[in-house]
Amino acid sequence: MPVEYDVTIIGGGVVGTAIARELSRYQLKICLLEKDADVASGTSKANSGIIHAGYNAAKETLKSRLNIESNPQFDRIARNLKVPFQRIGSLVVAFAREDISKLKKEKEAGQDKGITGLEILNQEELHRKEPEIHPEARAALYAPTAGIISPYLLTIAQAENAVKNGAEVRLRSEVVDIKCDSGAVSAVVLKDSSELSSRVVINAAGLYADEIAALVGESYEITPRKGEYNLFDKEYGGMVKHVIFPMPSEESKGILITPTVEGNLLLGPNSNPVEDKEDLAVTREGLEEIWEGGRALYPDLPAEGVIASFAGLRASLPGDDFKIEALEDPVGFIDVAGIQSPGLSSAPAIATMVRDILADIAPELPEKLTLREGDFDPKLKKLPSFQDYQEKLDKWQDIFLQNPDYGEIICRCEHVTRGEIVAELNKEFTSPTLNGIKRRTRAGGGRCQGGFCGPRIAEIIAEELGISPLEVTKSGPGSEILWARVKDVKPDCDLVYGLGEKK
Ligand SMILES: Cc1cc2nc3c(=O)[nH]c(=O)nc-3n(C[C@H](O)[C@H](O)[C@H](O)COP(=O)(O)OP(=O)(O)OC[C@H]3O[C@@H](n4cnc5c(N)ncnc54)[C@H](O)[C@@H]3O)c2cc1C
């Protein structure tokens, strides 16, 4: 039987999709498998969204090197993939006089690693850059190359671009076993018992990388560390201009405040170990902890401005570095594990490192590891978005005169039209769920968090897919948003589903 795939990637986070996109430059048959209903369903959906300058990690670590290599690449990647990215710079803020000498050491260490533009700002310079920061903030380390990005839009766009270039991305495809033959990987087995034969298997399963590695006899343990956040309404987005860090501790970079690329403000994360890899619960103690951290930097942070709270889980490995290597036994298995922060900032260089490892370990692949001549398109097309036309409404009028769907606002908070939702649902690579649409268009991501537009989006999904609204989900099977027709529960009621037109 012929081998179906040259390379199978397990995990559709920012790392797995970056690898899929990078490998789609070559003449390889690639399949990415994601267990959930969309890519960016794990750690890549809930993090600070910062592209770090790269001075934090110790020089000799892999994560330091890969972060520094990746940072300058983000302008081009974001431009090609139409992902919002802003190089707004970061500030590490010192209050105590003795912390200023620590900032100077950080600066020297950063310069030694080749990071450009690092500067120590005195009190006046700091307050000029950040007028609303705590009045007692005394100095800061300024890193102009730090930036902010939408982590889930980057992940989605990488997957979409990989698909455009011939890779397959299969959602709702959980890997439960890996088969080997004569000391080399030969196939992955999915939860529905189907098998996909593959020469190489890349383990980019995030929090579950240890469980995937165990399938080929490897033993290490990933511990989840939770980070909780508050997201503020766009009304407060302008309060903070840069990514603001406190002085770091041994364990973490501390509780930060940053604007997001969508124009909100984000406060968090704390860092606490948890037992359960699915424990995304936000706790009262956790929120108090981040609030205390936030007020220490910005005393006027408005409690009434919080529109959502959420948590993300870091995939911690002992040793606190990335683990990116091929196994000797079985041949053809590559681990990309322990990718905690700065994994988002390092994804482009992780992908090229994996490509180089692949060239070393798969002797039958070199001829396929030649570039696909003139065939690879690094770019995605930007679909019309009402948000981008706020200053040129006459141009938007031309769009909705051609297609009236672009004249009907569905999400009032974020100003998303029916046309934008329908266009996303009809893309070659999409996820027809409420979360899938929220991440791609922002519909349901504003102040009311979908309270108003959720049912209308569900109705559009049902219409476009030709399914019953009962089948529409938030994030795949098991998360259906309606459980019965109103008529079935209350026969005298003439509403069907409680959505849409009266029947
Ligand atoms: C609180 C917090 C803040 C952070 N802030 C930053 C930051 O500002 N900047 C930065 O650079 N980094 C940051 N990080 C780190 C960054 O988010 C991660 O390094 C990155 O998202 C890891 O991506 P990944 O693809 O390895 O993992 P994930 O995004 O978790 O992807 C793994 C995927 O594998 C899938 N999967 C698992 N098991 C299977 C299976 N059996 N079959 C198929 N699919 C499977 C999962 O569903 C998941 O989608 C932060 C992390 C956290 C938690």
The ligand as an SDF file (V2000), in Angstrom:
LIG
                    3D

 53 58  0  0  0  0  0  0  0  0999 V2000
   -1.0920   32.4760   30.0380 C   0  0  0  0  0  0  0  0  0  0  0  0
   -0.1720   32.3690   28.8550 C   0  0  0  0  0  0  0  0  0  0  0  0
    0.4010   33.5120   28.3030 C   0  0  0  0  0  0  0  0  0  0  0  0
    1.2720   33.4080   27.2260 C   0  0  0  0  0  0  0  0  0  0  0  0
    1.7240   34.5540   26.6240 N   0  0  0  0  0  0  0  0  0  0  0  0
    2.5720   34.4600   25.5770 C   0  0  0  0  0  0  0  0  0  0  0  0
    3.0210   35.6360   24.9180 C   0  0  0  0  0  0  0  0  0  0  0  0
    2.5800   36.7430   25.1930 O   0  0  0  0  0  0  0  0  0  0  0  0
    3.9350   35.4960   23.9320 N   0  0  0  0  0  0  0  0  0  0  0  0
    4.4370   34.2870   23.5810 C   0  0  0  0  0  0  0  0  0  0  0  0
    5.3140   34.2350   22.7350 O   0  0  0  0  0  0  0  0  0  0  0  0
    3.9690   33.1380   24.1340 N   0  0  0  0  0  0  0  0  0  0  0  0
    3.0440   33.2160   25.1070 C   0  0  0  0  0  0  0  0  0  0  0  0
    2.5460   32.0760   25.6790 N   0  0  0  0  0  0  0  0  0  0  0  0
    2.9720   30.7940   25.1520 C   0  0  0  0  0  0  0  0  0  0  0  0
    2.2330   30.4490   23.8630 C   0  0  0  0  0  0  0  0  0  0  0  0
    0.8560   30.7090   24.0040 O   0  0  0  0  0  0  0  0  0  0  0  0
    2.4630   28.9650   23.5770 C   0  0  0  0  0  0  0  0  0  0  0  0
    3.8510   28.7610   23.5350 O   0  0  0  0  0  0  0  0  0  0  0  0
    1.8830   28.5250   22.2490 C   0  0  0  0  0  0  0  0  0  0  0  0
    0.5410   28.9120   22.1020 O   0  0  0  0  0  0  0  0  0  0  0  0
    1.9990   27.0060   22.1680 C   0  0  0  0  0  0  0  0  0  0  0  0
    1.4640   26.5910   20.9440 O   0  0  0  0  0  0  0  0  0  0  0  0
    1.3660   25.0580   20.5990 P   0  0  0  0  0  0  0  0  0  0  0  0
    0.9600   24.9890   19.1770 O   0  0  0  0  0  0  0  0  0  0  0  0
    2.6060   24.3600   21.0100 O   0  0  0  0  0  0  0  0  0  0  0  0
    0.2380   24.4860   21.5740 O   0  0  0  0  0  0  0  0  0  0  0  0
   -1.3570   24.5660   21.4730 P   0  0  0  0  0  0  0  0  0  0  0  0
   -1.8330   25.8720   21.0130 O   0  0  0  0  0  0  0  0  0  0  0  0
   -1.8810   24.0690   22.7780 O   0  0  0  0  0  0  0  0  0  0  0  0
   -1.7000   23.5280   20.3310 O   0  0  0  0  0  0  0  0  0  0  0  0
   -1.6820   22.1350   20.5180 C   0  0  0  0  0  0  0  0  0  0  0  0
   -2.8720   21.5470   19.7950 C   0  0  0  0  0  0  0  0  0  0  0  0
   -2.7840   20.1350   19.7950 O   0  0  0  0  0  0  0  0  0  0  0  0
   -4.0910   19.6160   19.8400 C   0  0  0  0  0  0  0  0  0  0  0  0
   -4.0150   18.2300   20.2840 N   0  0  0  0  0  0  0  0  0  0  0  0
   -3.6730   17.7810   21.5120 C   0  0  0  0  0  0  0  0  0  0  0  0
   -3.7200   16.4310   21.5470 N   0  0  0  0  0  0  0  0  0  0  0  0
   -4.0930   16.0150   20.3090 C   0  0  0  0  0  0  0  0  0  0  0  0
   -4.3270   14.7420   19.7300 C   0  0  0  0  0  0  0  0  0  0  0  0
   -4.2090   13.6080   20.4350 N   0  0  0  0  0  0  0  0  0  0  0  0
   -4.7150   14.6780   18.4350 N   0  0  0  0  0  0  0  0  0  0  0  0
   -4.8590   15.8220   17.7000 C   0  0  0  0  0  0  0  0  0  0  0  0
   -4.6670   17.0630   18.2190 N   0  0  0  0  0  0  0  0  0  0  0  0
   -4.2770   17.1490   19.4920 C   0  0  0  0  0  0  0  0  0  0  0  0
   -4.7840   20.5630   20.8240 C   0  0  0  0  0  0  0  0  0  0  0  0
   -6.1880   20.5150   20.7010 O   0  0  0  0  0  0  0  0  0  0  0  0
   -4.1920   21.9090   20.4540 C   0  0  0  0  0  0  0  0  0  0  0  0
   -5.0010   22.6160   19.5410 O   0  0  0  0  0  0  0  0  0  0  0  0
    1.6250   32.1450   26.7180 C   0  0  0  0  0  0  0  0  0  0  0  0
    1.0200   30.9980   27.2500 C   0  0  0  0  0  0  0  0  0  0  0  0
    0.1000   31.1200   28.2840 C   0  0  0  0  0  0  0  0  0  0  0  0
   -0.5920   29.9180   28.7880 C   0  0  0  0  0  0  0  0  0  0  0  0
  1  2  1  0
  2  3  1  0
  2 52  2  0
  3  4  2  0
  4  5  1  0
  4 50  1  0
  5  6  2  0
  6  7  1  0
  6 13  1  0
  7  8  2  0
  7  9  1  0
  9 10  1  0
 10 11  2  0
 10 12  1  0
 12 13  2  0
 13 14  1  0
 14 15  1  0
 14 50  1  0
 15 16  1  0
 16 17  1  0
 16 18  1  0
 18 19  1  0
 18 20  1  0
 20 21  1  0
 20 22  1  0
 22 23  1  0
 23 24  1  0
 24 25  2  0
 24 26  1  0
 24 27  1  0
 27 28  1  0
 28 29  2  0
 28 30  1  0
 28 31  1  0
 31 32  1  0
 32 33  1  0
 33 34  1  0
 33 48  1  0
 34 35  1  0
 35 36  1  0
 35 46  1  0
 36 37  1  0
 36 45  1  0
 37 38  2  0
 38 39  1  0
 39 40  1  0
 39 45  2  0
 40 41  1  0
 40 42  2  0
 42 43  1  0
 43 44  2  0
 44 45  1  0
 46 47  1  0
 46 48  1  0
 48 49  1  0
 50 51  2  0
 51 52  1  0
 52 53  1  0
M  END
$$$$
